[in-house]
């Protein structure tokens, strides 16, 4: 059972409408947004920190291109409320080109519960960098999702395979891989909600 050493912030990475575009190919974990929403509801009820990243791509072909108003918008059920912090970025890591690290240190946040899109890009990169910067990470397996990829040999890897491989590579080295139910149980126990 998870027991938080200090109150964790919920970090929601790039849950934007542009990720619904067929451009990305096949995706796993269709329940990711629902699980993020469940975590978000509890964090808000407890009054704990909720932090977002928003990807504003510089690539015109991307559905997340910063000039594509619809694509860069957050998905409605997970959109930030007034007072919740949003860090915009145009690279994979939510720490590069933003003040996220400064913000976390100023708020004395040492632990992050990481969720979002996509596992092999911004989720993995941000999780790795977060650990390297000294933060304690819980990466929520069923509150994140991957997309299919094709390698340099033209070999296709399913989104399930990509997700599993990324989670395996991150586990213990960069984060504790866990599930929505485990995080909810720990949060509700800690927060007495």
Secondary structure, 3 states (H helix, E strand, C coil): CCCCCCCCEEEEECCEHHHHCHHHCCECCCCHHHHHHHHHHHHHHHCCCEEEEEECECCCCCCCECCCHHHHCECHHHCCCCCCEEEEECCCCCCCCCCHHHHHHHCCCCEEEEEEECHHHHHHHHHHHHHHCCCEEEEEEEEEECECEECCCCCEECHHHHHHHHHHHHECCCEEEECHHHHHHHHHHHHCC
